[in-house]
């Protein structure tokens, strides 16, 4: 699919031309056609002269990649609209910002087929080359919002400095998602929770969950959605969850490692749950009668693929996996050939 010639225009500075990625092209063609149609009905008004409020409303939905690397190069009115803080209320960063040595954009960090992020990652690498800094890029994007950001999904290689900047500059935040394996920022988020009084949705990594839950209970009265996949859930974590978030409605702990008693505590204590995902987890069987009975009142309950590991104690497996992940983190590699997801049956 090709970009219409009428949409191939120069940057306001007159230095470059860009073609839009296919994922947004259909939208832009539709928007262009609708704009032209409107212009005929508006007695000669040009489509470039559409109300800035309309442009901002639409451009705020196209995503970070197009808003940063495509939209500003269409025309002057789109360039100006793209700088409005209202366009930057939802900041969904790519999976990573600065690829490590040997990174292949054709595969993600798990070796799976290409996702929509990799094109953005490659374009960032080509645009900024060695000057690309994770901390500087996050700060740059956050500054565009002028404190108006309400939804942020941080990159997996987010730094401590970048997270602290988000905490200080985004007081209106309602939804925050962080990478599951970035221990450095998961370790310091505890001291920033108090800054996000309006937080309703939170995805955190697998580390320091108990401490995070305690801070949420003190400062985030509106939280109704929590995701922490791949996490070890013992009695201490379950107790913190029940005491801090008894009104929680949506909980995602898929592929976790559970003590069965801890899971029972959660099912008995979180009475408001309407969604619980504990699928593909260790520590209980997906056909456990007691678990299924306790979860019978939850409209959306998922436990498929969960099983008890009889050969290795859950606590030992947890310690083994933690040591493995810390080793991989030191190497700064996400594609370690040693896989601990054994099938013990």
N, C-alpha and C positions, 0 to 999 in steps of 0.2 A: 504494500500500500504506500502511495506516495503523497507528499504534502502538496496541496494546491499551490500554484504559483503565487496566488494572492496572499498566502500566509507565509511565504518565504520573504521576510523583510529584515532589514538591518537592525542591529542594536542601536539604541539612541546615539551612541558615540560614533556610529558609522563604521565600526571596525570589523564586525563578524556577521555571519549568517548561520543559523542553526536549523536543522530539521527536527521535528518533534518525534519522540519515540512512538511506535505503533500503539502502545497501551493507552495513550491519551489522544491519539489522532482522531478517532471516531467522535469523541466528545468535542474536540475543537472544530471539526468540520460541521457538526450539528450546530454548535454555538455560532459559528461564522454564518451558516445559512440562515439561522433564526435572526441573527443581527441584521443581515442584509434585508430580510423580509420586513423586519420592524422599520428599517430606515425608509422603505418605500411608503409605509403607512404614516410616517412621521413628517411628511411634507418636506422631503429633501434632506433630513438630518442624516449624517454619515454614521455608519456602524461604529466607527472609532470614537464617536461622541456619546456612546451609551453612558448612562449614569454610573459614576464611580461606585456607588453603593451596590449596584447590580453586579458590576465587575468583581468587586471585592467578595461579594457573597458567593459567586461562582468560582473564582480563582482560589478561594480558601479551601476548596474541595478537591483540587487536582493532585495534591500530594507534594512532598518536599522536592522531589527531583525536578518536576516540571516547573514548580514555582521558583526554583533557584536557577535552573540551567536552560529553561525553554521560554517560559512566559515573558520574561523581561525583554526578549529579543524580537517580539512580534511587532510592537509599535509603541509609541511614546505613552499612550494612554494606558496600555497594559503594563508597561514598565512602572509607571507611577502607582497604579493600583496594586501591583505586586509588592510594593514597599509598605503598604498599609499594615499596621499591627494586627488588624482583624484577620488578615490572610494567614497569620502564623500562630493561631490559637491551638492547632493540633499539630504537634511536632513528632512525626514518626520517622526516626532516623533509620538508616540502613542497618543491616545486621552487624556489620563492622564498618569502620571508616578508613582505617589505614591497613591494607593487607600486609600480612607478614611475608617474609622471604619465602618464595616458592608457592605462594597462594595462586590458585587457579580460579578464575572467574566462572569457569564452566561447571564447577562443583561447589557445594556449600561445605561448611566445616565438618559435616558428618559424611561427606562423600556422596550426598544425594544429588539428584538432578538439579539443574540450574533453577533458581527462584527468581522472582521479579527484582530482588535487591541487587543482584550481581551486575546488572547493566549500570545501575546508579553507582555502585562501588567503583566499577571500571572507569566511568566518566569522571568521578572525583579524582581518581589516581592520575588520569591523563591530564586533567585540568590543572591540578595543583602540584603534581609530581612530588619531588622531595620536600617541598614546602608544606605539605599537608600535615597538620597537627590535629590530633583528636581533640585535645582540650580547646585549642583555638577555634576549631570548627564548631564545636558544641556551643561555645560562648557566642560566636558570630550568629548562629541560628537563633539562640535564645534572645539575643539583643533585638532581633527583628520583631519579636513579639511584644517588646516594651512592657513586660510584666503581665501580658494578657493570656499567656499559655495556660490551657486547662487540661490538655492531654499531652503526655510526653512518653514516648517509647525510646529509651536510651540504647545506643549501640552496645554490642557485646564487649568492645574494647574501651568503654567509657573509663575515664580516669577519676581519681579522687577529687582533683581540682575542678573538673567539669561538673561532678555531682554536687559539690559544695556551691558552685555558681548557680546551678539550677535551684538549689534549696533557697538561696538568698534572693534570686531574681524572679521566682515563679510562685508567689504566695497564693495565687488563685487555683493552683493545681487541684484537679479532681481525679485524675487517673495517671498512674505512674507505673511503667513496666521496666524492669531491669533484666539483664542477662542472668541465666541460671548458674553460670560457672565463673563469674567475675567476683572472686572472693574479696578483692581489695575494696570494691565499693559496697558490697553487701556488709562488710565489716564496719563501715562508718555511717551507714544510713541511719543507724539507731539514733545518732545525735541530731539528725535532721528532721525526724518524723514530726517533732513539735511545731515545725514551721508550716506544715500542711494541714491546717485545721479543717479544710473543706474536702479532704481526700475521701473518695467513695470507692475507688478501685485501685488495687495494688498487686503487682506481680513482683516477687522478690526471688532471689536465688536460694540455694539450698543451705546456706550457712547462716548461723546466728538467728534462727527463726524465733526462738523463745524470747530473746531480748527485743526483737522487733515487735513481736506481739504485745509485749508489756507496754511499750511506748505507744502503740496504736490504741490500746485500751485507755491510756491516759489522755490522748490528744485528738483522736480521730473518731468522733462520735457518729459520723455519717458513713463509715466504711461498711459496705454490704457485699463486696466482691474481693476475694483473696485467692491468689494463685502462687503456689510454691512447689512446682514439680520436682521430682528426683530427691526429695528431702527425707531424712530420717525422722520419723515421728514416734517418739517414746512417750512415757507417761508425763514427763515434764513439759514437753511441747504440747501435748494434748490438754494438760491442765491450763497452760497459758492461753491456749486457743479458746477454751470454754469460758474461762474467767474474763478474758479481754474482749471476746467477740461472740457473745452468746446470741446476739441478734443477727449474725451473719446469714446471708441468703444464698450466696454462691461461693463454693469452695472447690478449688482444683488442686489435688495432691497426687495427680497421676504419676505412675512409675516411681512411687515412693517406697520406703522401707519402714514397715509398721511393726510395732508391738501390738498384738491383737487387743490387749487390754486398753491400749491407748486409743485404738479405733473405736472400741465400745464406748469409751469416755466421750469421744467427739459426737457419736451418734445419739447418745443419751443427753448430752449437754447443749448441743446446738439445735434447738427445737424449731428454729425459723428457716432452716435450710430448704431451698427449693431445687437446688442443683448441687450434686456432689460427684466429683470424678476421682475415683481411686483405682482406675483401671491399670492393668499391667504392673501391679505392685507386688511386693514381697511381704510375707508375714501372715497371710490368711488366704484361704481358698475362695475363689469366686462363687462357689456353691455352698459356702458356710451358712447353715440354717440360722444361726443366731444373728449374724451380720445382716442377712437378707430380711429377717423379721424386724430388726431395729430400723432398717432403712426403708421399710415398706411405705412409710408416710412421706418420703421425699419424691416429688414428681419426676425429677430427672436424676436417677441414680445409676452410675456406671462403675462396674467392678470387673468387667470381663478381662480375662487373661491373668488375673491375680492368683498367686499360689504361695504355698508354704515351702520354704527351703529346708529340707530335713537333714542335709549333710552338714551344713555350716550354720552356726548360730547367727541370727540377724545382727547382733551387736558386732560379731567378728567380721561379718561381711561388710558392715558399715565402715569399720576401721580400715579394712583392706581397700575399699573403694576410695575412701578419703585420702589414704596414702598415695594411691594411684593417681588421683586427680591433682594432688599437690605436686607430684612428680612431673605430670604433664604441664601444669601451669608454669613450673620453673623453666621448662623447655620452651614455653610459649607456643606450644603446638596443640592443635585441636584434633589432629588426625592420628593419634597414637595407634599403632597396630595392635596393641594389647587390649583386648576387649574383656571386661569383667562380667558381661551379661551372659554368664554360662547357663546352660539348661541342665539342671542337676537331676532331672528325673530320668 
